[in-house]
């Protein structure tokens, strides 16, 4: 049995260009506010706050909330930090880890890539939502050459036990309560 969940949400596939347009605009706006790298400055913003008037992002937040809560339950305090990844063929992420109990990502424009974890691999397709345990090293592998950018929305779920690791609440502006 897989230790993760992988679902495909047709709404992303059917509204792909809207997601690309909204996330591209938000990504551009973030650089105007001094967030130079939307991937590595993930503690400085939350993509759902930065794109708060997008109905598509609102619906995505609701789907992620339902996925997380149906998996982890309604009875605990949880926070979500979430950011947008914009990577070219030459800038996809190498091996890395997340300091949170749970991690996930949403494929908007995944290009021809695989997300390779140390114990499993995920074939990336538009509309895929991956949700699994945190603290798992992973990387993105290009399967073939492509032009343009790979766009994903990534998120970490921080539990009450993780919260102690984050210390001062002003350390991470990217966390929002998962109500």
C-alpha positions as CSV (number, residue, x, y, z in Angstrom):
1,X,0.0,0.0,0.0
2,X,1.3,3.5,-0.9
3,X,2.2,5.8,2.0
4,X,0.9,8.7,-0.2
5,X,-2.2,9.8,-2.0
6,X,-2.3,10.7,-5.7
7,X,-5.4,12.0,-7.3
8,X,-6.1,13.7,-10.6
9,X,-8.5,16.7,-10.4
10,X,-10.0,17.3,-13.9
11,X,-10.9,20.9,-12.9
12,X,-7.2,21.8,-13.4
13,X,-7.0,20.0,-16.7
14,X,-10.2,21.8,-17.9
15,X,-9.0,25.2,-16.6
16,X,-5.3,24.8,-17.2
17,X,-4.8,28.1,-19.1
18,X,-6.6,30.0,-16.3
19,X,-4.3,28.5,-13.7
20,X,-1.2,29.2,-15.8
21,X,-2.3,32.9,-16.4
22,X,-3.2,33.5,-12.7
23,X,-0.1,31.9,-11.4
24,X,2.1,33.6,-13.9
25,X,0.6,37.0,-13.0
26,X,1.0,36.2,-9.3
27,X,4.6,35.0,-9.8
28,X,5.4,38.3,-11.6
29,X,3.7,40.3,-8.9
30,X,5.7,38.6,-6.2
31,X,9.0,39.7,-7.7
32,X,7.7,43.3,-7.6
33,X,7.3,42.9,-3.9
34,X,10.9,41.7,-3.5
35,X,10.3,37.9,-3.4
36,X,12.9,37.2,-6.0
37,X,12.6,33.4,-6.0
38,X,9.1,32.1,-5.5
39,X,10.5,28.6,-4.7
40,X,13.3,29.4,-2.2
41,X,11.5,32.3,-0.6
42,X,8.5,30.2,0.4
43,X,8.5,31.4,4.0
44,X,7.9,35.0,2.8
45,X,4.4,34.4,1.3
46,X,1.6,31.9,0.8
47,X,0.4,31.4,-2.8
48,X,-3.2,31.2,-1.7
49,X,-2.9,34.6,0.0
50,X,-0.9,36.1,-2.9
51,X,-3.6,34.9,-5.4
52,X,-6.6,35.4,-3.1
53,X,-9.0,36.8,-5.6
54,X,-8.6,33.9,-8.1
55,X,-11.7,31.7,-8.0
56,X,-9.6,28.8,-9.4
57,X,-7.0,29.1,-6.6
58,X,-9.8,29.3,-4.1
59,X,-11.3,26.1,-5.5
60,X,-7.8,24.5,-5.4
61,X,-7.4,25.5,-1.7
62,X,-10.8,23.9,-0.9
63,X,-9.8,20.7,-2.6
64,X,-6.4,20.5,-0.8
65,X,-8.1,21.3,2.5
66,X,-10.6,18.4,2.0
67,X,-7.8,16.0,1.0
68,X,-5.7,16.9,4.0
69,X,-8.5,16.9,6.5
70,X,-10.0,13.7,5.2
71,X,-6.5,12.1,5.6
72,X,-5.4,13.7,8.9
73,X,-8.8,14.5,10.6
74,X,-10.6,17.6,11.7
75,X,-9.5,17.5,15.3
76,X,-6.0,18.9,15.2
77,X,-4.4,22.3,14.5
78,X,-2.8,22.3,11.1
79,X,-1.1,25.0,9.0
80,X,-0.3,25.1,5.3
81,X,2.6,26.8,3.7
82,X,2.3,26.9,0.0
83,X,4.2,28.4,-2.9
84,X,4.5,28.3,-6.6
85,X,7.4,26.7,-8.5
86,X,8.4,28.1,-11.9
87,X,11.3,26.1,-13.3
88,X,12.9,25.8,-16.7
89,X,14.4,22.6,-18.0
90,X,17.8,23.6,-16.5
91,X,16.4,24.7,-13.1
92,X,14.3,21.8,-11.9
93,X,14.9,20.9,-8.3
94,X,17.6,18.5,-7.3
95,X,17.5,16.3,-4.2
96,X,16.0,18.2,-1.3
97,X,13.7,17.7,1.7
98,X,10.9,19.5,3.6
99,X,10.9,20.0,7.3
100,X,7.2,19.3,7.8
101,X,5.2,16.2,8.7
102,X,3.5,16.2,5.3
103,X,4.3,17.5,1.8
104,X,2.4,17.7,-1.4
105,X,2.3,19.3,-4.8
106,X,-0.2,20.1,-7.6
107,X,0.8,19.7,-11.3
108,X,-0.4,22.7,-13.3
109,X,2.1,22.5,-16.2
110,X,4.4,19.6,-15.2
111,X,6.1,19.3,-18.6
112,X,7.6,15.8,-19.2
113,X,8.9,15.1,-15.7
114,X,8.9,12.6,-12.9
115,X,9.1,13.4,-9.2
116,X,11.5,10.9,-7.8
117,X,11.4,10.1,-4.1
118,X,14.0,7.8,-2.5
119,X,11.3,5.0,-2.2
120,X,8.9,5.8,-5.1
121,X,8.4,7.8,-8.3
122,X,5.5,9.9,-9.4
123,X,4.7,10.4,-13.1
124,X,3.7,14.0,-13.3
125,X,0.5,14.9,-15.3
126,X,-1.6,18.0,-15.4
127,X,-4.2,17.9,-12.6
128,X,-2.2,15.5,-10.4
129,X,-2.3,16.2,-6.7
130,X,0.3,14.4,-4.6
131,X,0.0,14.3,-0.8
132,X,2.3,12.2,1.4
133,X,4.6,12.1,4.3
134,X,7.2,14.8,4.8
135,X,10.9,14.4,5.5
136,X,11.3,12.4,2.3
137,X,14.1,13.4,0.0
138,X,13.0,13.9,-3.6
139,X,13.9,15.6,-6.8
140,X,12.4,16.4,-10.2
141,X,13.7,14.4,-13.2
142,X,13.3,15.7,-16.8
143,X,12.2,12.8,-19.1
144,X,12.8,14.9,-22.3
145,X,13.8,18.3,-23.4
146,X,11.1,21.0,-23.2
147,X,10.7,24.8,-23.7
148,X,8.9,27.0,-21.4
149,X,8.4,26.5,-17.7
150,X,7.3,23.7,-15.3
151,X,4.6,25.1,-13.0
152,X,3.6,23.4,-9.8
153,X,2.0,24.5,-6.6
154,X,3.8,23.0,-3.6
155,X,2.6,22.8,0.0
156,X,3.7,21.6,3.4
157,X,1.4,20.7,6.2
158,X,2.7,21.7,9.6
159,X,1.3,19.9,12.6
160,X,1.3,21.0,16.2
161,X,4.4,18.9,16.8
162,X,6.1,20.6,13.8
163,X,5.1,24.1,15.1
164,X,7.6,23.9,17.9
165,X,10.4,23.5,15.3
166,X,9.4,26.8,13.7
167,X,9.8,28.8,16.9
168,X,8.9,32.4,16.6
169,X,5.6,32.7,14.7
170,X,7.0,35.7,12.8
171,X,9.7,33.4,11.3
172,X,7.4,32.1,8.6
173,X,5.0,34.4,6.8
174,X,4.1,31.6,4.5
175,X,2.0,29.5,7.0
176,X,-1.7,29.9,7.2
177,X,-4.2,28.0,9.4
178,X,-5.9,25.1,7.6
179,X,-9.4,25.7,8.9
